[in-house]
């Protein structure tokens, strides 16, 4: 039976070239975008380069404070990254994590070099940063805890920054870099992080202790905190950190304090720069699932409209077959089978197109992760993503084929052959 269905599918597809083209075009284009988005997100969330152990890290990066008066919260509030004091005196003392690091994350560094404007990234870190993230050192070493505590003017630079500042010079250890009014001594050179990395980013790295006045108040400043441990401890880390913030909040009667996280990379991306108070009890997973469903549903509706037009073209064939005793369930099954085949064909074309687009245009096109961060499209074969794309094809086929199949199976041959509607 399936063999006959397949032959009919090929015959109908070759006869209705316009409908076949429109169906394949719509499906393949949608699957192509789904695959490109999924591959890039998979690359970001699975980690690479210094973030290759990303599945062992959770992050805190947003704090919100609200002024209170006689126990009542005011309308005014402040939201930003974590302060140096909150990080040093509280978050870094959490006992449930194996390693804890505070760092600024990428901060723009603009300067003129040899008469040309340069736009690079700086990152102020502690010594533990180099234990959290796995940079590959091409020369030298990272600065250590004692050097950070003493606020010594040291720096680790990337290979690309070394080539910019020192040209073809091989060994640059001990050389100085002019940063604002300070001279930083180079202790190490690392490979450039992949552009898909979201946390281990920078061109110039130096001890955060040499920066002065980078806190707005006791809680809000310019730092992020990363906790590295086994995944089974994540829940314990979250509880300890939130209990810590609750105690700080209870002790400070002038302000209410909210801290988001600690979150995994995917949770952090989903929350984005949302309000820490709103996300205190979870992430916006439902919102993103609804958006994904809408993204799949819209092309499915368009394909359904095409299918209704297709069954009108095949009205005489269906009427004759029903007149000779073809059961409604057989016709429904045949139409769904044909539709799923069409959808899978379009899906496979879309998957192939996604790899071609990333290979040819990956460096020139980018995906907006949040309002501060765009990452280039990335090739990252992931069986889960591939299986998800094929599943999306099947969902397309079922969603777009079910109602037309039901309509087709309910046809009354005598009425249709006399000029009636399906």
N, C-alpha and C positions, 0 to 999 in steps of 0.2 A: 504493500500500500504506500509506504513512504517513498519508494522508488518512483511510483506513478505520480505522487505529489511533487516530487523533485522535477520530473519531466514537465509537468504542467507549469510549475514555477518558472522554469527556463523559457518555456514557450510564451507565457504571459509577459515576462520581463522583456523579452526581445520584441514583442508586438507593441507594448506600451512603453516606448523608449523615453518619452517625456516624463511620465510618472516614475519610471524606474530611476531616471537621472535625478529628479527632484528629491525622491526618497533617499537615495544614496548620498546625495550632496548634503541634505539636512542632517542625516545621521552621522556621516563621517566628520562633518565640521564640528558638531557638538562633542563627539567622542574625542576628536583631536584636542579641543580646548580642555576637556576633562583630564585627558592624559597629560598634557603639558603642565597644567596646574598641579595635578597629583604627583608627577615626577619631581617637580621643583619643591613642593611641600615635603615630599618624602626625603629628599636630599637634605633639606633644612632640619627636619625633625630627627632623622637618623644620625646626623652628625658626620663630619669628615674633618680631616686635618687635625688641628688642635682640639676640636670638639668630637673626636672619634668615640669618646666615652660619655656622650651626652645622655645616654639612658641611665647614668648613675648620678645625675646632677639635678637639683631643684633650685629655683631662684626666687628671691624677693627683690622687687624693684620699684614698688609704688607705695607711698605713704600718704594718708590724708589726715589732716587735723581740722577740728571744728572748735571754735571758741565756745565756752560754756559760761553761763551766768546763773548762779543759784540752782545749779543742776540741770539747767535747760540749754540745749544746743542752739547756737545762733545760726542764721542763714549763711553767713560768710564762712568760707573754708579755704584751705590751701592743699594742693596736691602736687607732689613731685617725687623725685627719687629719695633714697634713704640717706639720712645724715651720717657724717663721720662718727659723731658721738653715739648714736643709736647702734651703728654697726660695731664699733670698737667695744663699747661698754656692755652691750647686751647680746646682739645677734651672733657675734663671733664666739660667744661663750656657751652656745648651745652644745650640750653634751651628747646628743643623739647622732650627730653627723661625724664622719671620720675626718674630713678636712673642710674648713670654712674659709672662704676668701671674700674680701671686699675690693671692689674695683669700680672705676668710673664708667667703664664701657667706652665706646668710641665718642670722642669729642673733637670737633673740627679744629684743625691747626692750619692756619693760613699764613704764608710768608712769601717773601720775594727771594729767589735764589738765581744768581747770574742774570739778573734783570727780568726774570720770568716769574709770574704768579704761580704759586704752588698751593694746592688744597689737599692736605693729608689728614690723617686721623691720629690723635694721641690717646693714650689710655693710662690712667694713674692706677697703680695696683699695689697690693701687698706682696709679700714673698710667697704666700700660699697659692697665689694665682698660678704660679708656674707648676704647682702640684695638681691643681684642679684641671688645667688645660695642658694638653700634650704637644707643645711646640717642638719642632725639630730645630735644634741649634746647629747652625753651620759653622759658627765660631763662638768661642768663649762660653759664658755661663749666665744664668739669671742673677740678679741681686738677691742677697739672702736676708733673713729676718733681722739680723743685727744691723745691717746696712739700712734697712727700711726704718727701724726704730731710731737710728741716729740721723735720719734724714739726709743721707749722703747723695750728692748730685750724680746719679748714675743713670744709664739708659741702656735698654735693649732695643735694637732697630731691626726692621725687616730687610731682606735682601734687596728689594726694589729701592728702599730709602738709602741703603748703603751705596747702591750704584748711582743714585741721583746726587748724593752729597760728596762721594769720594771717587766716583768714576771707576776706573779699572784697578784701583789700589786693592791688593789682596787682603792684607791683614789690617783691620781698622780698630782692633782692640786697643783701648787707651786713648783713642782719638776723641776730640771734643766736638759736641754739637751745640750750636747757639740756640737756646730756647728762651724766648722773651729776654729777660735780663740775666739768665743763668747759663752757665756752661756745663753741659752734661757729659760725663765720661762714658764712652761705650764699653760695656762689659760683655755684650753678646750680640750675635746676628742670627736671626731666625728666618725660616722660610715664610713667605707671605701666606697668610691664612686664605683659604678659598673664599670667594665672594659670597658663597651661600651661608657661611658661618654668621651667626647672629650675636654671639657673646664674645668669642675670642677674636676680636677685631682690633686693628690698629696698625700704624706704621712706626710710631714711637711709643715706647713703654718706659715709665719711670716710677720711682717710689711715690706713693700718694702723700707721704709725710712732708715732701718738699713744697706741697701746695698749701697756701695759707688762705683762710677766709672763704672756704668753699662750702660752708654750711649756712643755711638760711636761719635755722634755729636748732633746738635740741633734737628734733625729729626729722626735719626735712633738709635735704642737701643734694649731693650729686653722685651718690654711690649706689651700687647694686651689690647684693650678697648672694654668693653661690655656695650650696651645701652639697658635698660629695659623699655618697654612701651607697650601700646596696639598695635596690628598689624596695625590698621588704621593710626598710626603715623609713620610707618616705612619709607614711602616715604618722609615725612617731615624731619625726622632725616637724611636720606641720603642727601637730598638737603642742609640742614644746615651744615652738616659736609663737603661736597664737596665745598660749598661756602666758608667756613672757610679756607680750604686748598688752594682754588684759591686766596684768599686775601693774605695768607702767601707767596704763590708762586710769586704773583705780587710784593710783598714788597722785596723779596730776588732776586736781579738781578744776583747773582753769581751761583744760582742753580735752576733747574726746579724740582718741587716736585709733586709726584703722590701718592695717598693713595687709596688702594682698599677698597671698602665697603662704609658704613657698610652693611654686608651681613647676611642673615639668615644662619642657620646651613647648610642646603642643598646647598645653593649658595656657602658658604665658602668651603664646601667639593669639589664642582665641580671646583671651581677656584684653590683650593689647593695652591701650592707655585708658581703659575704662576706670570708672570710679571704684577705688578699693573698698569703699563701704558697700556698694552694690554687689561686689563679687566676694564678699567675706565668706559666704557659705557655698561657693561653687563657681563654675564657669558658665559661659553662655553656649553650652553645647547644643541645646535645643534650637537656639536661634540659627546656628550654622547648619544644623540638620534640615531645618525648614527651608533655608536658602538653597541647599543642595537639592532638596526635593523639587523646589520651584524651577531650578535650572534644568532638571530632568523632565519635569512635567510639561513645560512650555513647548519644547520641540516635539514631545509625544502627542500633544494636542494638534500641532500642525500636521504631523504624520497621519493622525487619525482622520483629519479633513481630507487628505490625499487619498486615504483608503476608502472613504465613503464615495469619492469620485470614481475610484477604480472599480468598485463593485457595481456602480451604475453602468460602466462600460461593459461589464461582464454579465449584465442582467439576462440576456437571452440564453447564454450558456447555462447559467444557474437555473433558470426557469425550466429549460429542457431536461436537465439532470433531475430536478425535483419531480418533473412529470413522469420520469421513468423510475421513480422510487428511491432516489437518493435521500438518505436520512439527514435530518437537520444537524445532528451531532457530527456526521461525517463531513458535511460542508463547513461547519464551524471549525472542526479540527484541521481541515485542509487549508482554510484561509489563515488560521493562526500559524500553521506550519510555514506557509509561504511568507507571511509577514515576518516571522522570526528569522527565516533564512535571509530575507532582504535586509533586516536589521543587523544580523551578524556580518553580512557582507559589507554593509556600510561601516560597521564598527571596526572590522579588520582594516579597511581602507583608512579610517580615522587614526587607528593606532600606528599604521605605517607613516601616515602624514605627520603625526606628532614627532616621531623620531627624525624625520627629514627636516622639519621646521627647526627643531632644537639644534640639529647638526649644522644647518646653514645659517641660522639667525640667532642662535642662543646668546652670543656675546653682544648683540646689538639690541635685543629685546629684553625687557625686565618685567618682573612681577612685583607689584606694590604689596609689601607685607604690612606696613602701617605708614602713617603720614611722614615718618622720618627715614624709612628704609625701603629701598628697591633692590631686588636681587636679580641677577641674570637668569634666564631660563636654563634649566639644568637637566642633563641626561642622567637618569638614575633608574636602571631597570630594577623593578621590584615586583616579585611574583604576586604579591598582594594587590598592588596597583593594577597589574595586568589582569588578574582575576576579577578585580572590581570593575574594570572597564568592560569586560565581557559580560559580567552580571548586569551592568547598566544597559548593555545592548539587549539582553533578554527582557529586562524591565520595559525598555522602549517597545520591543516587539509585542509584549503582552498588553501594555497600556494602550498602544495605538491600534491593536488588532482586535481587542475583545468586543467593543461595541459594534464596529462594522461587521464582525463575524456573526454576532447575535442578530443584527438587522438582516443580514444576508440569509440566515437560516430560517427566518420567519416569513420569507417571501411566499406569496400565493401565486403559483405559476399561471393559473388561468387568468387572474386579474392583470398580472404584468403583461402577458402575451396579447391581451386585448387593449394594451396602451396605458395600463395603470402604473402606479409607483411601486417601488420595492417595499 
